[in-house]
Amino acid sequence: MWGASTSAYQIEGAWNQDGKGESIWDRFTHQPYRVQHGQTGDVACDHYRRMPQDVAMMRELGLQAYHFSIAWTRVLPEGRGQVNQKGLDFYERLVDRLLEAGIVPNVTLNHWDYPQSLMDLGGWVNRDSAAWFADYAGAVFARLGDRVPFWVTHNEPWVCAFLGYGYGVHAPGLHDFSKAYQAAHHLLLAHGQAVQVYRQGGYPGQIGLVFDPNHYLPATPSEADQAACRRVRQETRELFLDPIFFKRYPAALMDWIGPHAPQVQAGDFEVIAQPIDFLGINYYRTEAVAFDLEAGLLRARTTPLSAPGWGTTAMGWGIYPAGLTAALLEIHEKYAAPAMYVTENGAALEGVPDANGFVADWERIAYLREHLRALHAAIRQGADVRGYYVWSWMDNFEWARGYGPRFGLVRVDFETLARTPKQSAYWYRDVIARNGLGE
C-alpha cells in the first residue's frame, strides 16, 4: 500500500471556524516566542476549504492511501460533551471523496492537537484523559467506522508526552519529567480504552498505533555510552511497546528515573495490552548516543548520524537509510509485531521553485529511493511491512519550526496557497504504478 501522510493542525487551518474549539496548539502558537517567526497554524494550507482539490490532486498523482488526522476540537469543541456536527461532516466528506477517488483512508485520532479545555484540567497528566479520549474515539467511530479501514489511536506518543510535557518545545510547553512519564502512561491507557471501544463496536477495519523508533547507536564501545544508548532506546521505544506487548514497563528505566516513574493502577496493563492489528513506524533518523553528566535525566547526549556520502536535512537531521532496516528488524524480532506500515518517512530539504512554482527536488528523490531500498532489505529479512507513506503529502506547518522546513511532495506557496507537485511527486507516482523501484 503506497500513500502519503499529513496531520490536521499542520494543514487544515480554519482554526476557529464552524464550531471548532481551541486546541493546545492554537493556544501555544498564539503565545510569544513559542514558534519560529511567531507563525501559527491558523490558516496553514487551508485544507479545510480546499479539501476537494487536494483529493483530486492525490488521485491524479496516483496515491493508493492517505494517512491524515482528525482534530479532536473540530469534533468535540470542549473535548467532551456536545458533538459538533459540522466538524464531523467535514471528515465524512473527506472520507467519502477519498473512497470515490479509490484512495484508502487511514485515520489518526490524536496527532497532538489536544483540547485546551481539557488541558485546563491537567491534560494527559489527568487520568480522566483516557476516558475522555475513548469517548471522542467512540463518536468518530460511530460516524466513520463503517468506511475507514485503518485507524490509529496516537501518532508518536513519545513526542506528545516528552516534547510537550518534558522538554517544553511543543504544546503545551511544560518542563516536568514526572508529568511527561505520567502523560505517557495515560496516552497508553487511552490507546487501550479506544481499542476496546472499537472492538465493542464490531467495526470491520483494523486499529493500531504509530510511534517513532529512531535508530540509536552508542557513540563508542565504552560501557557508559552503551548504557546511555540503552536508556534512550528504553525511553523512546520500550516505554511504549513493552506495555502493549509484554504488559510491563522496562524495569531498568523505571529504576533509573526513580521518583519520575508513572503511577500505575491495578489492571492498567491489561487495558493497555489490547491486541492490535498493526504498528505504524515513523522513521527519520539515526543518532549516536554518548554518556554525558549534563545531558538531562537520562545523562545521554545524542548526535545526528549520516551515512557516508549523505549530508543533513534542512532541519539538521542526519540521513541514514540503513537505520530504517535496523529499526524494522529490531521491532519485528523483539515484539513479534503484527503487520507494520512505514507511516512516515521523508526529509525537509531546500528547493527553489522556478517561475511556475515547480521544484526539481532530486535530493528528495534520492532520499526516498534509498529508504525504499532499506525497507525492501527489511522485508527480505522477514519484517512484515505492508505499506509505505511519504511524509508529507504537501509542505505544511512544521510545529515549533513554523513554515520553514518543507517536507512535501507538493509545494505550497504560503502567500497564495497554490499547490504545485514537485518532481518527487511524479517520481513517486511512477513508483506506485510499478509497485516498487523497478530495480
N, C-alpha and C positions, 0 to 999 in steps of 0.2 A: 504494500500500500504506500503510494507516494503522495506526500502532501506538503503543506506549509502551515506555520503557526503564527498566531498573534495573541494579544490579550486585550480585554475590554478597555481598561484605563489608558492603555498606550495608543489606541486608535479611535475610540468611539467619539470623544468629545461630548457635546450636549450634556455637560456635567450637572446641570440643574434644570433640565427640560423634561416635560411630560411626566412630572411627578417624581423624578429621581431624587433620592435623598443624598445627603453628604457622606462621602467615604473618608477614611483616614488619609487617603492620598489627595483628595480635594482640600482637606484642612492643611496637610503638610506642605503642599506646593504653594499655598497662599500665604505661608509664613516666610519671613525674610531669611536668606542665607541657607536655605534648605536644598535648593536645586540650582544647578549651573545656570547663570544668567537670569535667575528668577523666573524661569519658564514654568508653565503649567500644562496639564492635560485638558484644560477647559475646552479646547477645540480639537487638539491632536490632529488626526487625519480626517475628522468629520465623517467617520464611517457610519455613524448613526443616521445621517441624512443621505449618504452616498452608497449605502449598502448594495442596492441593486446593481449599480455599475461595477462595484468591486467584485461581486459574484460573477457577473458577466465576464470580467477580465480573467478571473480564475478559470472559468470554463474555456475561454479562448486559449489560455496557456496550459491547458491540459491537466490541471490538478485533479487527482483522484480523491483527495481527502483534505479537509480544512479543520484545523485544531484551533478553537477560539475559546474565550472565557465569557462567562456571564457576570455582569456587575450586580452583586448582591443588592446594592441600594437602588438599582433600577427595578428590581422585583419586589423588594421589601424596603421602602424608603427609610424606615426606622430600624431596619434589621430584623424585626419581628412584627407580628400583628398583621395589619391590613396589607393585602397584596395589591400592588399597583398594576392593574390590567394593561395599561399602555406599555409598561416595561416588558411584561411577558409577551405581549402582542409583537413587539419588535423582534424578540428572539424566535418566536414562532414563524414570523415572515422570513427571517434569515434561514432557519432550518428548512422551511418549505422551498425556498429558492435554491438552496444548495441541492436538495433532493431532485428538484426539477432539472437542475443542471448536471445531474449524475455525479455529484460530489458528496462524499460521505462526511457527515458532521461528527466531529469529535469534540465534546464539550467539557470544559473545566468549570467547576463551581467556584473555586477560590483561587484567583491569581492575585492575591494580596490586597485587593481594594475592599477592606473590611468596613462595615458601617461605623461612622463616627458616633452615632448614638449609643452603640454597644461598647465602643471604646471608652466612652464616658463612664461605663460600668466596669471597666477593668480590661476590656478586650480579651485576647486569648489567654490572659492570666486568670480570668474568671472561669471557674469550672463550668458554669452555666453556658459558656460559649459553645460547648459541644452540642448541647440540646438545641441552642439557637440555630446552629449550622444545620443540624439534622432536619429541623422544621423548614428551613429555607430550601434545603435539598428536596424535601418532600413536595413542596409547592412547585418546584421546577420539574421534577419527575412526573407529577400529575399532568402537567400540560404537554411535556415533550417526550416523555418516556416511551411512547409508542413509536416514535420516529427516529430517535437518536440511538445509534447502535453502540457508541462508545462514550463512557462517562469517566471523568477524572475528578476525584474529590478535591485534592490540593495540588497546586503546582509548587514544587521546590519548597517544602515546609521548612528546611533549614534557613533559607533566605528570609522567609516570612518571620520566623522566630528570632534568628540571630542578628540579621541586618536591621530588623525593625525594633527589637526589644533589647538586644545586647550591645551592638555597635552603634546604633542610632543613626545610620546613614540612610535608612529607608523609613517610611512611615511605620509606626507612629513616632519614631525618633527617640526611643528610650535607651538608656545606658545602664542596664541592670541584668547581669547574667543569671541571677536567680529567677528573674522574670522570663528571661529567654528560655531557660530549660523548662520552666513550668508551662510556658506557651507551647513549646514543642510537645509536651505531653498532652495538652488539651487539643492541639491540632490532630494528633494521632487518635485521641478519643473521639473527636468529631468525625474523623475519617471512618472509624469503625461504626459509629452510630448511623452515618449516612449510608454505608454499605448495607446495614441491617434494614434501613427504610427501603432501599432499592430492592433487596431480596423479598421483603414482605409484599412489595407491590407487584411482584411477578412480572417485571418488565422483561422484554425479550433481548435486551442488549447485554453489554459487558461493562464492568466497572473496575477501576483500579486507581492508582495514584502515580504522580510524576515526581521524581526527585533528580538531583544534580550531583552525580558522583564524580567530581573532579578526580583525576588520577594523580596520586601523590607518590613521590619517590624521596627517600632520605637523601639529604644533601651530601652526606659522606657515609662510609660504612660504620662510623662510630656508634656505640651503643646509645649515646644521648640523642643523636639525630634519628636513629631508627625508632627509639621510643617516642620522640616528638612526632614523627610521622604516623605512628600507630594512633596516638591521641587525636591527631587531626582527622584521620580516617574514621575513628570511632565516633567523633562528634558529628561529622558531616554525613556519614553513611550508616554506620551500625546503630547509632542512636535512633534511627527511623526504621531501618529494616529488621533489626533484631526483634523488636516488639511484634512486628507484623508476622514474622516467620517463626520466631522462637519463643515469643511471649515473655521477653525479658529485655532489660537494658544491659549494655555491656558493663560488666562488673568493674573492670579496671577503670573505665571512665568515671563511673559513679564514685569510686574510691578517690580518684584524683580531684574531682570537683567538690567533694565533701558537702558542705552546707548549701551549695547551689543545686544539689540534686532535686529533681521534681518530687512533689508529694503525689504518691500513687495510692489509690484506694483499692480495696479488695474487689476483684472482678474486672478491673480496668483492662488487663492484658487479654482477657477473654473477649472483650468487646473490640479491642484494637486488632486482634488477630483474626478478624473475619476473613474467610477465603476471598481472594481477589482473582480477577480474570487475566490481568496483565499488569506489567510495570512499564511506565514511561521513563525513558532515560534522556536527560538533557546533558549533552557533553559539549564543553567549550575548551577546556584547557587542562594541562598537566603542570604541576608545580613541585619544586624541590622544597623539602621541609628541613629546617635546621633548629636545633635546640637554642633558645635564647631566653635568658632570665628575665628580660624586659619585654617579652612579646606576649603580653596578655595572660589570660587564665591558663591557657594550655602550654605556656612557655615554648611556643613554636612559631617560627617565622617562615613564611612561605615566599618563594621567589618564582616568577614565571619561567617556564622552560620552553624553548623552541627546538624542534628537531633540526638537524643540520640542513642548511640551505633555506630555512624559513626565517622570516623576520618576526615582527609582532603586529598585532592588530592596532587599529586607531585608538583602542582603549588600553593599550599596553599589555594585552594578554599574549602569552606565547602561543605558538601554533605547533601542535604535537599530535599528529593524526594517530600514531600508534597507541596513544593513551585511550582512544575510543575502543580499540580492540581489547586492551587490557581491562578496562572498566567493565565491559560487557561480559568478558570471560570470568572475571572475578565474581561478579554478581551471579552469573549462571552457576558457577561451581559451588559457591558458598551457600546460596539460598535455594538451589534447585528451583529458581524462579519460574513462574508461568511465562507465557509469551511476553516478549519485550518489544517495545517500539522506541526507536530514537525519536523523541517528540520535539526536541530542539537541537539544532546544530547549525552554526553559522558564524560569521565574523563581521565585526564593524570595520569597514575598510573605506579609505578615501576613494572618491570617484568624482571626477569633474565632468559635469554634463556638457554636451555640445549645444549648439544653437537651438536644437529641438528638444532639449532636456534629456537626451539619450546618454546613458553611461555605459561605456565599454569596460565592464568590470572583470577583466581577465584574471585578476588576483583572486576574486571570489570564486570564479570557476575552478581555478587550480586548488583552492582550499576545499571546496565541496568534492571535487573529483578524488582528492587524496583521502578524504574522510570516508567516502563511499568505498574506496579500496580497503580501508581499515575495517569498515563494517563487514564487507564481504569476507575478510580474513576471520573475523569473529564467528560468522555464520559457518564457515568451513570447519572451524574448530569446535562446533557444537552449540553455539549460542542460538537460542530460538528467537530470532529477531524477525518480525513480520511487517515492519513498516519504517519509513523514514520521513521526517518532516523538517524542512528547512526553517530556521529562524533567520529572517522573518519574511512573511509574505510581502510586507511593504515597510519602508522606512517609517519610524514611529517615535514616540516619546520614550526615551531610554531612561526612565525613572530619574534618579538624582542627577544624572548627566544631561538631562534635557534633550534637545533635538540635535546635538552634535553628532553622536555616533549613528552611523547608517548601516543597518543590517539587512535591508530589504532586497528582495528580488525585483521589486518595483520601486522606482524612485518617486518620492513625494516632494513636490515643491511646496514648502510650508508657507509661502506667501500666497500662492494661488490655489494650493491643494490639488493641482493637476497631478495625475498619475502617469508615469511613463515606465514601461517594462525595461529593465536593464538587459544587457547581453546575457547575464546569468539566467534570467527568466526564460529566454529562448533556448539556452543550452539545457536547462532543467526540463523544459517541455520535451526535448528530444530524448533525454534520459528516461523520462516517464514512458514515452512511446515505445522505447526499446526494452523497458523493464530492467534497465541497468546501463552500465557504461559501454557495453558492447566491445569490451577489450578482452 
